[in-house]
Amino acid sequence: MDDVLAGWRRTDRRLRRDVLDVRTWALATGDPVDADALTVIFSVLAAEETTGLDRHHWTEERVLEFIWTGCLFFCIDADLDPPHGIAESLWAWLRYLDSHGLLDPDGDDLRTLGRVLSSTAGLPADDHRRGRSRSIG
């Protein structure tokens, strides 16, 4: 799987930039993320943008659909196992948006988004309260 997703990052300039930007920010804040998980996340976001969804607008419902439908079906369609760390990497993306003032204020707040990731996707509860994600092993 690493080779397939790494190949996508090499050939898709926007995908490569998005993954690098979030990884650089997350590493600077002490929150390593998984490059393959970010590749899946940004690939799903790119597909959603073709239907008019805004990558900056997040609600509880969208987080649930994104994790359990978008990422899962994307991996099935691409014949990939879902990478480890999708929830933690999505949390890093949401924190990145918030820290750069890019999280749409018409969506849910960061704490609410963290709670839904914690209760449904395995993000440790203390991580969303502190506004941090844990390292991915």
Long-range contacts (C-beta under 8 A, 24 or more apart in sequence): 1-36, 1-80, 1-81, 1-83, 2-36, 4-78, 4-80, 5-35, 5-36, 5-39, 5-40, 5-80, 5-83, 6-35, 6-36, 8-39, 8-43, 9-35, 9-39, 14-42, 14-46, 15-39, 15-42, 15-43, 15-46, 18-42, 21-96, 22-89, 22-92, 22-93, 22-96, 25-92, 25-96, 25-99, 26-92, 26-96, 26-133, 29-95, 29-99, 29-132, 30-132, 31-92, 31-95, 31-132, 31-133, 31-134, 31-135, 32-135, 32-136, 33-85, 33-88, 33-89, 33-92, 33-133, 33-136, 34-83, 34-84, 34-85, 34-88, 34-89, 34-136, 36-83, 36-85, 37-83, 37-84, 37-85, 37-86, 37-88, 37-89, 37-90, 37-136, 38-89, 38-92, 38-93, 39-83, 40-71, 40-74, 40-75, 40-80, 40-82, 40-83, 40-86, 41-71, 41-86, 41-89, 41-90, 41-93, 43-74, 44-70, 44-71, 44-74, 47-74, 54-104, 56-97, 56-102, 56-103, 56-104, 56-107, 57-104, 57-106, 57-107, 58-94, 58-97, 58-103, 58-104, 58-107, 58-108, 58-113, 59-107, 59-108, 60-108, 60-112, 60-113, 60-116, 62-107, 63-90, 63-113, 63-116, 63-117, 63-121, 64-116, 64-120, 66-90, 67-117, 67-120, 67-121, 68-120, 68-121, 84-136, 84-137, 85-136, 86-121, 87-117, 87-121, 87-122, 87-123, 88-123, 88-127, 88-133, 88-134, 88-136, 89-136, 90-117, 90-121, 91-117, 91-123, 91-127, 91-128, 91-133, 92-133, 95-131, 95-132, 95-133
